[in-house]
């Protein structure tokens, strides 16, 4: 005797919300997806980085993932609302760190603006920082899109060069808002070196020698 259609619908809905455990057996870091082998057996389940509740964590092959089952338009199994061990403990602090970094970028641009208002620096310096930061943000966004689609990627050296010349505030915002390049520790190490170098040059502009050199640069350009 078959089930009533309405009852079958309710059972299917309940099954979708059952939390399932599995092991991450493959992961493509650049494209942000992989496959989970359920502990109960059966077909491997597709999972995208967007399915994780905490996207700042880097999934690693072999990790245990808890998720809910769903399916795509073709009926293939996919995971949603996925979590890794420790997500609840790390999520709040990482969100806070991301927000703090964005505040740091905005605060620095505010400092540059204040220096312009008090005539410590000329207006073109602020315009330069804002302009290069905007270009850097757009470059990060294009690279993020390319990573998802498999298109031509922007070289990391290009991203670092943009940060070095003054686009690091835009890079910080892009990294946190787009969740791009935040998990690659070698990249982050070089990135923060470029930030320190640029900040050192910024402080040097307030010295007599720096002021003279800045006037020379501006006269040459303008």
N, C-alpha and C positions, 0 to 999 in steps of 0.2 A: 504494500500500500504506500503510495507516494505522499510526500509532505505537501501541505498546502503552500502555494506560492508565497503568501505573506509570511508564513512561518520560516520558509527557506530564506527569505530576504533578511529576516531578523537574525537568523543563525549566521548568515554570511557577514552581516554587520558586526556581530559580536566577535567573530573570528578575526576580523580586521584589526580590532582593538586589543587583541591578546598580545602581550609582550613576548617576544621570541628571542632566544639567545643563539648566537652563532659566532663563528670565527672568521675574521677577515682574511681571505686566502689570496687576494690580489688587490693591488692598488696602483693607479696611475696618478702620481702626484701632480704632474703638469696639467692634466685634464680634469682632475678632481673627481674620479670615480673608481669603483672597484666592485668586487663580488664577495658575498658572505656565504659560507657554508653553514646552514642551520644545524644546531646540535641534534635535532630530531631527525636529521637526514632529509633527503629530497633534493630538488634542484637548487643550484646556487642562486642567490638573490642579489640583484643589481642594487648598488647604493651610490648615491651622488653626495658630494660634500655638503650640498644644501640640506640633506636629510638629517645631518647631525645637529643636535641642539647647541653644541658649542663648536663653531667652525674655526675657532682660533687654535684648537688642538690639531696636531698632525696625526692622522690615522697611520698605524703601522701594521704591516702584515703580521698576522698571528694574534692580534688583539681580539678580545671578546667584545662583541657588540650586541647590545640589547635594542630591539627595534620592533616596529609594528609592520605587518605585511600589507602591501597594496599591490597595484598592478598598473602598467602603462596602457596606452591606447590599444596596443596590440595584444594585451592580456598577459604580458610577461611579468613575472614577479619582481617587485622592487620594494626596497625598505624605506620607511618614513619614520620620523620622530625617533631617530637613533641616538643612542648615548654610549659613551665609553666610560669605563670605570674612573670615578673621580670627577666626572663632569660637573656635578653639583657643587663640589668644593672649589674647582678651578674657575668656573664660569664667571662668578661675580668679580673675582680679583682680576681676571684678564679683561673683562669689560671695563673695569675701573682703570686699569693701566692704559687701555686704548683711549679712553676719554681723556686721561691725563696727558697723553702724548698730543692729542688734538689741541688741548688747551695750551700746551707748550708752544705749538706752532703759531697759534693765534696770538699768544702773549708776546712772542718774539716780534711778530709783525707790528704789534702794538707799541713795542719798545722803539722800533724803527720809526714808526709814525710820530711818537713823542719826541724823538731826537730831531725830526724834521720840524715839528711845531716850535721847538725851542731853538731852532736855527743851529743845532749842533751838526746836522747833516743836511745836504741839499735834497730837494724833492725827488730828483731822478733816482736816488738810491732806493727810496721806498717804492717807486714805480717799477724799478728793476726787480726788486725782490717779489713784488706781487705778480709781475708779468712772467718771470721765470717759474715761480711756484705754480701758476696756472698752466703753463706749458708742461711742467713736470707731472701735474695731476692728470692732464689729458693723456700724456705718454703712458703713464701707469694704467689708465683705463683701457687704452688701446691694447696694451700688452696683456692685460687680464682677459680681454675679449679674444685675443689671438690664442691664448692658452686654452680657452674653452673650445674653440673651433678648430684648433690645429693649424692655424694660419702662421705667417711669418712673425717671429717674435722679435721684440726689441732687445738689443744686446744689454746685458747687465752693466757693462762699462759705460754705456750711454746714460743709463739711469743714474749711475754714480757721478758722472760728469755733470749732469743737470743739478744734482744735489750739491756738488762741490762749488759750483758757481753761484749758488744762492737759491736753488729751488727746493732745498730740503724741507721747508715748511709745507709746501705742496706735496712732497713725497710722504711726509708723516701722515697728513690727512688722507692721502690716497691709500696708503698701506692699511690704515685702520678702517676706513669707510668701505674700501673695496676688498679688504682681507686678502691683500696681495703682497707677496714677498715677506710676510711676517714670520714664516716658519723656517725659512732658510737661514740658519745661523751664520754661515760664511758671508752671505750677502749682507745680513744685518751688521756684522762686525765691520765690514768695509764701509757700509752706509754711515755708521756712527763716527767713523774716522773722518769721513767727508764733512759731517756736521761740525765736528770739533775744529777742523781746519778752517772752514768757512766762518765759524764764530770767532776764531782767533783773528782772522783778517778783519772781521767787522769791528772788533775791539780796537785793532790797530788803527783803524780809520780815525779814531778819536785822538790819536797822538799827533804831535806836530808833523812828523815825517809822513804819517798816514794821510793827514789833511792835505799836505802839499801834493802827494801822489794822486789823491782823489781829484783835486782841482786840475791836475795835469791830464788825467784820464777823461774827465768831463769836457775839458777844453778841446781835447783831441777828437772826441766823438761829436760834440755839439757844435 
